[in-house]
Amino acid sequence: MKIKDKVVLITGGASGIGRIMGRIALEKGAKALAIWDINEANLADTHANHSKLGTVRTYRVDVSSYDNVKEAYDSTCADLGQVDIIIQCAGIVTSNRTFDENTPEEVQRTISINTIAPMYVGMVAIKDMIARDSGQIVTIASAAGLLSLPKMSIYAASKWGAIAWSDSVRIELQMKKSKVQMTTIAPYFINTGMFDGIESKFFPILDPEKTSAKIIRAVEKGKIFKGIPFSFHFARLMQGILPAKWLDFIFGEVFGIYHVMDHFKGRQK
Protein backbone atom coordinates (compact mmCIF):
# COMPACT_ATOMS: atom_id res chain seq x y z
CA MET A 1 0.00 0.00 0.00
CA LYS A 2 1.39 3.38 -0.98
CA ILE A 3 2.02 5.68 1.97
CA LYS A 4 1.13 8.95 0.24
CA ASP A 5 -2.13 10.40 1.60
CA LYS A 6 -2.49 7.56 4.11
CA VAL A 7 -2.82 7.67 7.90
CA VAL A 8 0.12 5.73 9.34
CA LEU A 9 0.38 4.44 12.91
CA ILE A 10 3.73 3.28 14.30
CA THR A 11 4.05 1.56 17.68
CA GLY A 12 7.41 2.07 19.36
CA GLY A 13 7.65 5.03 17.01
CA ALA A 14 9.60 7.41 19.25
CA SER A 15 12.97 5.68 18.95
CA GLY A 16 15.05 3.38 16.77
CA ILE A 17 13.76 2.34 13.38
CA GLY A 18 10.21 3.26 14.40
CA ARG A 19 11.22 6.89 14.63
CA ILE A 20 13.13 6.72 11.34
CA MET A 21 10.22 5.08 9.51
CA GLY A 22 7.87 7.76 10.83
CA ARG A 23 10.07 10.42 9.30
CA ILE A 24 10.25 8.53 6.00
CA ALA A 25 6.46 8.12 5.95
CA LEU A 26 6.01 11.87 6.31
CA GLU A 27 8.63 12.53 3.63
CA LYS A 28 6.64 10.23 1.34
CA GLY A 29 3.53 12.31 1.84
CA ALA A 30 1.61 10.49 4.57
CA LYS A 31 -1.63 12.31 5.38
CA ALA A 32 -0.87 11.96 9.08
CA LEU A 33 1.41 10.04 11.42
CA ALA A 34 0.36 8.61 14.77
CA ILE A 35 3.22 7.65 17.10
CA TRP A 36 2.63 5.31 20.02
CA ASP A 37 5.35 4.85 22.62
CA ILE A 38 5.78 4.37 26.35
CA ASN A 39 8.60 6.94 26.72
CA GLU A 40 7.17 10.42 27.16
CA ALA A 41 10.49 12.24 26.68
CA ASN A 42 11.12 10.43 23.39
CA LEU A 43 7.56 11.15 22.27
CA ALA A 44 8.01 14.88 22.88
CA ASP A 45 11.34 14.99 21.09
CA THR A 46 10.07 12.97 18.11
CA HIS A 47 6.98 15.16 17.82
CA ALA A 48 9.12 18.31 17.80
CA ASN A 49 11.23 16.92 14.95
CA HIS A 50 8.61 15.14 12.86
CA SER A 51 5.90 17.80 13.06
CA LYS A 52 8.08 19.96 10.81
CA LEU A 53 7.29 17.49 8.02
CA GLY A 54 3.55 17.06 8.42
CA THR A 55 0.67 16.21 10.72
CA VAL A 56 1.85 14.22 13.76
CA ARG A 57 0.02 13.06 16.87
CA THR A 58 1.75 11.28 19.75
CA TYR A 59 0.20 8.97 22.33
CA ARG A 60 1.69 7.41 25.43
CA VAL A 61 0.62 3.79 25.13
CA ASP A 62 1.45 0.62 27.03
CA VAL A 63 0.92 -1.86 24.20
CA SER A 64 0.92 -4.78 26.63
CA SER A 65 -2.43 -3.54 27.99
CA TYR A 66 -5.46 -4.30 25.81
CA ASP A 67 -7.52 -1.55 27.47
CA ASN A 68 -4.76 1.00 26.84
CA VAL A 69 -4.40 -0.14 23.21
CA LYS A 70 -8.16 0.08 22.59
CA GLU A 71 -8.41 3.53 24.16
CA ALA A 72 -5.40 4.81 22.19
CA TYR A 73 -6.69 3.39 18.92
CA ASP A 74 -10.09 5.01 19.40
CA SER A 75 -8.37 8.32 20.20
CA THR A 76 -6.12 8.02 17.15
CA CYS A 77 -9.07 7.41 14.83
CA ALA A 78 -11.01 10.30 16.41
CA ASP A 79 -8.04 12.64 15.92
CA LEU A 80 -6.81 11.56 12.49
CA GLY A 81 -9.48 9.39 10.87
CA GLN A 82 -9.32 5.70 10.03
CA VAL A 83 -5.81 4.25 10.18
CA ASP A 84 -4.60 2.84 6.84
CA ILE A 85 -1.19 1.39 7.75
CA ILE A 86 0.00 0.08 11.11
CA ILE A 87 3.70 -0.64 11.60
CA GLN A 88 4.35 -2.55 14.81
CA CYS A 89 7.86 -1.73 16.07
CA ALA A 90 7.46 -1.88 19.83
CA GLY A 91 9.72 -4.57 21.26
CA ILE A 92 12.16 -5.43 24.03
CA VAL A 93 15.01 -7.77 24.91
CA THR A 94 15.76 -8.10 28.62
CA SER A 95 19.06 -9.96 29.02
CA ASN A 96 21.51 -12.53 27.69
CA ARG A 97 20.88 -15.00 30.50
CA THR A 98 20.24 -18.65 29.73
CA PHE A 99 16.68 -19.82 30.31
CA ASP A 100 17.40 -21.43 33.67
CA GLU A 101 18.66 -18.06 34.93
CA ASN A 102 15.60 -16.09 33.77
CA THR A 103 12.66 -14.99 35.89
CA PRO A 104 8.90 -15.31 35.44
CA GLU A 105 8.77 -11.51 35.21
CA GLU A 106 11.12 -11.51 32.20
CA VAL A 107 9.02 -14.18 30.47
CA GLN A 108 5.82 -12.23 31.08
CA ARG A 109 7.22 -8.86 30.01
CA THR A 110 8.92 -10.14 26.86
CA ILE A 111 5.98 -12.19 25.60
CA SER A 112 3.51 -9.43 26.51
CA ILE A 113 5.29 -6.77 24.46
CA ASN A 114 6.78 -8.80 21.60
CA THR A 115 3.99 -11.32 20.98
CA ILE A 116 0.73 -10.40 22.66
CA ALA A 117 0.89 -6.64 21.99
CA PRO A 118 0.93 -7.02 18.18
CA MET A 119 -2.17 -9.21 18.54
CA TYR A 120 -3.90 -6.58 20.69
CA VAL A 121 -3.15 -3.85 18.14
CA GLY A 122 -4.27 -6.06 15.28
CA MET A 123 -7.43 -6.99 17.18
CA VAL A 124 -8.61 -3.39 17.64
CA ALA A 125 -7.92 -2.46 14.02
CA ILE A 126 -8.64 -5.44 11.81
CA LYS A 127 -12.45 -5.51 11.92
CA ASP A 128 -12.66 -1.95 10.63
CA MET A 129 -10.07 -2.72 7.97
CA ILE A 130 -12.02 -5.80 6.86
CA ALA A 131 -15.22 -3.75 6.72
CA ARG A 132 -13.47 -1.14 4.55
CA ASP A 133 -11.68 -3.90 2.61
CA SER A 134 -8.53 -1.83 2.91
CA GLY A 135 -5.58 -1.56 5.26
CA GLN A 136 -2.18 -3.02 6.07
CA ILE A 137 -0.72 -4.34 9.32
CA VAL A 138 3.07 -4.65 9.37
CA THR A 139 4.76 -6.64 12.11
CA ILE A 140 8.46 -6.05 12.74
CA ALA A 141 9.53 -9.43 14.08
CA SER A 142 13.15 -10.61 13.96
CA ALA A 143 15.49 -13.06 12.29
CA ALA A 144 15.58 -14.55 15.80
CA GLY A 145 12.05 -15.72 15.02
CA LEU A 146 13.52 -18.06 12.40
CA LEU A 147 16.34 -19.55 14.43
CA SER A 148 16.85 -21.19 17.80
CA LEU A 149 19.29 -18.95 19.67
CA PRO A 150 20.99 -19.54 23.02
CA LYS A 151 20.99 -16.79 25.63
CA MET A 152 17.89 -15.27 24.07
CA SER A 153 15.42 -18.15 24.25
CA ILE A 154 12.55 -16.01 25.54
CA TYR A 155 13.14 -13.27 22.95
CA ALA A 156 13.42 -15.83 20.14
CA ALA A 157 10.22 -17.53 21.31
CA SER A 158 8.40 -14.18 21.38
CA LYS A 159 9.42 -13.41 17.81
CA TRP A 160 8.58 -16.92 16.56
CA GLY A 161 5.13 -16.27 17.99
CA ALA A 162 4.83 -12.88 16.30
CA ILE A 163 5.77 -14.34 12.92
CA ALA A 164 3.36 -17.25 13.28
CA TRP A 165 0.50 -14.93 14.28
CA SER A 166 1.09 -12.42 11.48
CA ASP A 167 1.37 -14.99 8.72
CA SER A 168 -1.58 -17.02 9.99
CA VAL A 169 -3.79 -13.92 9.90
CA ARG A 170 -2.53 -13.24 6.37
CA ILE A 171 -3.84 -16.64 5.29
CA GLU A 172 -7.17 -16.04 7.05
CA LEU A 173 -7.59 -12.76 5.16
CA GLN A 174 -6.63 -14.44 1.93
CA MET A 175 -9.29 -17.11 2.50
CA LYS A 176 -11.85 -14.35 3.14
CA LYS A 177 -10.77 -12.77 -0.17
CA SER A 178 -10.08 -9.59 1.77
CA LYS A 179 -7.80 -6.88 0.42
CA VAL A 180 -6.42 -6.18 3.90
CA GLN A 181 -2.69 -6.95 3.88
CA MET A 182 -0.42 -8.50 6.49
CA THR A 183 3.32 -7.93 6.10
CA THR A 184 5.92 -9.67 8.28
CA ILE A 185 9.47 -8.31 8.54
CA ALA A 186 12.33 -10.34 10.04
CA PRO A 187 15.49 -8.23 10.29
CA TYR A 188 18.83 -9.28 11.73
CA PHE A 189 20.25 -7.22 14.60
CA ILE A 190 19.96 -3.47 13.95
CA ASN A 191 22.39 -0.91 15.33
CA THR A 192 19.86 1.09 17.37
CA GLY A 193 21.25 0.44 20.87
CA MET A 194 18.76 -2.29 21.68
CA PHE A 195 21.40 -4.95 21.05
CA ASP A 196 24.53 -3.08 22.12
CA GLY A 197 27.40 -5.41 22.87
CA ILE A 198 26.49 -8.21 20.46
CA GLU A 199 29.26 -9.59 18.27
CA SER A 200 28.44 -10.90 14.81
CA LYS A 201 31.41 -12.27 12.88
CA PHE A 202 29.62 -13.33 9.68
CA PHE A 203 26.48 -11.21 9.19
CA PRO A 204 27.00 -7.45 9.60
CA ILE A 205 24.90 -5.53 12.10
CA LEU A 206 22.28 -3.65 10.10
CA ASP A 207 22.29 0.10 9.56
CA PRO A 208 19.07 1.66 10.97
CA GLU A 209 18.53 4.15 8.14
CA LYS A 210 19.03 1.63 5.33
CA THR A 211 16.97 -1.01 7.11
CA SER A 212 14.11 1.43 7.69
CA ALA A 213 14.11 2.37 4.01
CA LYS A 214 14.00 -1.32 3.02
CA ILE A 215 11.06 -1.95 5.33
CA ILE A 216 9.13 1.01 3.94
CA ARG A 217 9.75 -0.25 0.40
CA ALA A 218 8.46 -3.67 1.43
CA VAL A 219 5.35 -2.02 2.91
CA GLU A 220 4.62 -0.08 -0.26
CA LYS A 221 5.15 -3.16 -2.42
CA GLY A 222 2.78 -5.17 -0.24
CA LYS A 223 5.38 -7.82 0.54
CA ILE A 224 4.11 -10.84 2.46
CA PHE A 225 7.41 -11.57 4.19
CA LYS A 226 10.80 -9.92 4.09
CA GLY A 227 13.97 -11.12 5.77
CA ILE A 228 16.83 -8.64 6.13
CA PRO A 229 19.44 -9.40 4.88
CA PHE A 230 18.02 -11.45 2.03
CA SER A 231 20.22 -14.42 2.92
CA PHE A 232 18.04 -15.05 5.98
CA HIS A 233 15.29 -16.23 3.62
CA PHE A 234 17.32 -19.42 3.33
CA ALA A 235 17.23 -20.13 7.07
CA ARG A 236 14.00 -22.11 6.84
CA LEU A 237 15.29 -24.05 3.85
CA MET A 238 18.43 -25.07 5.71
CA GLN A 239 16.38 -26.03 8.77
CA GLY A 240 14.32 -28.32 6.58
CA ILE A 241 17.13 -30.11 4.79
CA LEU A 242 20.03 -30.23 7.26
CA PRO A 243 20.33 -32.54 10.29
CA ALA A 244 20.15 -30.61 13.56
CA LYS A 245 23.83 -31.22 14.38
CA TRP A 246 24.91 -29.87 10.99
CA LEU A 247 22.67 -26.84 11.41
CA ASP A 248 24.10 -26.19 14.88
CA PHE A 249 27.63 -26.36 13.51
CA ILE A 250 27.00 -24.14 10.49
CA PHE A 251 24.93 -21.47 12.22
CA GLY A 252 26.44 -21.82 15.67
CA GLU A 253 30.16 -22.19 14.98
CA VAL A 254 30.85 -21.27 11.35
CA PHE A 255 28.54 -18.25 11.29
CA GLY A 256 28.99 -17.66 15.03
CA ILE A 257 25.31 -16.90 15.55
CA TYR A 258 25.08 -18.98 18.73
CA HIS A 259 27.63 -16.66 20.35
CA VAL A 260 26.30 -13.24 19.34
CA MET A 261 24.80 -12.62 22.79
CA ASP A 262 27.90 -13.56 24.79
CA HIS A 263 28.81 -9.89 25.45
CA PHE A 264 25.35 -8.34 25.13
CA LYS A 265 24.75 -5.13 27.11
CA GLY A 266 21.62 -3.62 25.57
CA ARG A 267 20.44 -0.09 26.14
CA GLN A 268 21.98 1.32 29.27
CA LYS A 269 19.08 3.66 30.03
Salt bridges, closest charged atoms under 4 A:
GLU27 OE2 - ARG23 NE 3.13
GLU40 OE2 - ARG60 NE 3.54
ASP45 OD2 - ARG19 NH1 2.80
ASP74 OD2 - LYS70 NZ 2.80
ASP84 OD1 - ARG132 NH1 3.83
GLU106 OE1 - ARG97 NH2 2.61
ASP167 OD1 - ARG170 NE 2.63
GLU209 OE2 - ARG23 NH2 2.37
GLU220 OE1 - LYS28 NZ 3.14
GLU253 OE2 - HIS259 NE2 3.43
ASP262 OD1 - LYS151 NZ 3.26
ASP262 OD2 - HIS259 ND1 3.29
